[in-house]
Amino acid sequence: MTSTVHVWIEHTTGTADTYSVHQTTDITDCSDSSTNRIRYTFEVSNAAPTDGFMNLAGSVVTAIPVGSAGTYAFYLNIDMLSGQSGGDQVSEAETVCVFYPA
């Protein structure tokens, strides 16, 4: 599973903006405690200058085991961990899943 995503942050000096991106098979999985996934976490420092529309992007690649070929649901979840504001947006997310038989 390969995903890319743009995260637009409305950043204000003095506040750290931190978000995490991960792939999962559970749409409700927003916890920080799962150990069975790959994630990336990004932080805009509280010392960074104010920027009303900061464009950040990233990719995640994860091998998610499945029992056999079939229909499965996979999700790209993004958690805003600190600094959330009304101007924050997630856009241009894309995911490609490929099944490799064992």
C-alpha positions as CSV (number, residue, x, y, z in Angstrom):
1,M,0.0,0.0,0.0
2,T,1.5,3.3,-1.1
3,S,-0.1,6.6,-0.2
4,T,0.7,10.3,-0.8
5,V,-1.1,13.3,0.8
6,H,-0.9,17.1,1.0
7,V,-1.6,18.7,4.4
8,W,-2.2,22.4,4.4
9,I,-1.5,24.0,7.8
10,E,-2.7,27.4,9.1
11,H,0.3,28.0,11.3
12,T,0.7,30.7,13.9
13,T,4.1,31.6,15.5
14,G,4.1,30.3,19.1
15,T,2.1,27.2,18.4
16,A,3.6,23.9,17.3
17,D,1.5,22.1,14.6
18,T,2.0,18.4,14.6
19,Y,0.2,15.7,12.6
20,S,0.7,12.0,11.9
21,V,-0.2,10.0,8.8
22,H,-0.6,6.3,8.7
23,Q,-2.2,3.4,6.8
24,T,-4.6,1.0,8.4
25,T,-7.4,-1.5,7.8
26,D,-9.6,0.3,10.4
27,I,-11.2,3.6,9.5
28,T,-11.5,4.5,13.3
29,D,-7.8,3.8,14.0
30,C,-6.6,7.2,15.2
31,S,-4.6,6.0,18.3
32,D,-0.9,6.5,18.8
33,S,-0.6,3.1,20.4
34,S,-0.8,0.7,17.4
35,T,2.5,-1.0,16.7
36,N,1.4,-2.8,13.5
37,R,1.7,0.1,11.0
38,I,4.1,2.6,9.4
39,R,3.5,6.3,10.0
40,Y,5.2,9.5,9.5
41,T,4.8,12.4,11.9
42,F,5.6,16.0,11.0
43,E,5.9,19.1,13.2
44,V,6.0,22.7,12.2
45,S,8.0,24.3,15.0
46,N,6.4,26.9,17.3
47,A,9.3,29.2,16.3
48,A,8.4,29.1,12.6
49,P,6.9,32.3,11.2
50,T,3.1,32.7,10.8
51,D,1.9,31.2,7.5
52,G,-1.8,31.0,6.7
53,F,-1.5,28.3,4.1
54,M,1.6,26.1,4.6
55,N,1.7,23.2,2.1
56,L,3.3,20.0,3.4
57,A,3.3,16.7,1.7
58,G,4.5,13.2,2.4
59,S,4.3,9.5,1.5
60,V,3.8,6.3,3.4
61,V,4.5,2.7,2.1
62,T,3.2,-0.2,4.2
63,A,3.0,-4.0,3.6
64,I,-0.3,-5.1,5.1
65,P,-0.8,-8.8,5.2
66,V,-4.1,-10.3,3.9
67,G,-5.2,-13.9,3.9
68,S,-6.0,-14.2,0.2
69,A,-7.1,-12.3,-2.8
70,G,-10.4,-10.6,-2.3
71,T,-12.1,-7.4,-1.3
72,Y,-10.5,-5.5,1.5
73,A,-10.8,-1.9,2.8
74,F,-7.7,0.1,3.5
75,Y,-7.5,3.6,4.9
76,L,-5.1,6.5,5.0
77,N,-5.7,8.2,8.4
78,I,-4.3,11.6,9.4
79,D,-4.3,12.7,13.0
80,M,-3.8,16.3,14.0
81,L,-1.9,16.0,17.3
82,S,-1.4,19.7,18.1
83,G,-2.1,23.1,16.8
84,Q,-5.3,22.3,14.9
85,S,-7.2,25.3,13.5
86,G,-10.1,25.9,11.2
87,G,-7.8,26.6,8.2
88,D,-6.1,23.1,8.3
89,Q,-6.9,20.9,5.3
90,V,-6.1,17.5,3.9
91,S,-6.2,17.2,0.1
92,E,-4.9,15.4,-2.9
93,A,-4.6,12.1,-1.1
94,E,-4.0,9.0,-3.2
95,T,-3.5,5.4,-2.4
96,V,-2.5,2.4,-4.5
97,C,-2.8,-1.1,-3.2
98,V,-1.2,-4.1,-4.9
99,F,-1.8,-7.8,-4.0
100,Y,1.2,-10.1,-4.2
101,P,0.3,-13.8,-3.8
102,A,2.6,-15.8,-1.6
